[in-house]
Amino acid sequence: MAIKVVLPTAFTRHTDGRKQFDSTATNLPGLIADIEQTFPALGTQIKDDDGKLRRFINIYVNDEDIRFLGGETYSFQDGDEVMLIPSIAGGTV
């Protein structure tokens, strides 16, 4: 089983320029561990001091917010496309 993980340009400085990679993780905690092992610099950017995914990182599975699929308990399916999207805030009105 494999999933495709897609990363935004903002994260590529932590992945030696790679915008995507394949993972055999079966759930979100497994994916976070896989990211930390494959790209240690990215792992420190997406995890907080307790090892949990930072709240400003949004995860989408096949364009669906993982929170609506069960969050950490969701089991990835073969061929899923997982996107990590950092929240963007700021600016003036």
PERAGI-V266107 format. One record per backbone hydrogen bond with DSSP energy under -1.0 kcal/mol. CO is the residue of the C=O (numbers start at 1). NH is the residue of the N-H. Records with the same first field share a line. If there is no record, write none. Layout:
CO->NH, NH
//
This chain:
2->79
3->23
4->82
5->21
6->84
8->11
9->12
11->14
12->15, 17
15->18
19->7
21->5
23->3
26->76
27->31
28->32
29->33
30->34
31->35
32->36
33->37
34->38
35->39
39->43
40->44
42->46
43->47
46->54
48->51
52->48
54->57
56->87
58->85
59->66
60->83
61->64
64->61
65->68
66->69, 71
70->73
71->74
77->80
80->4
81->62
82->6
83->60
85->58
//
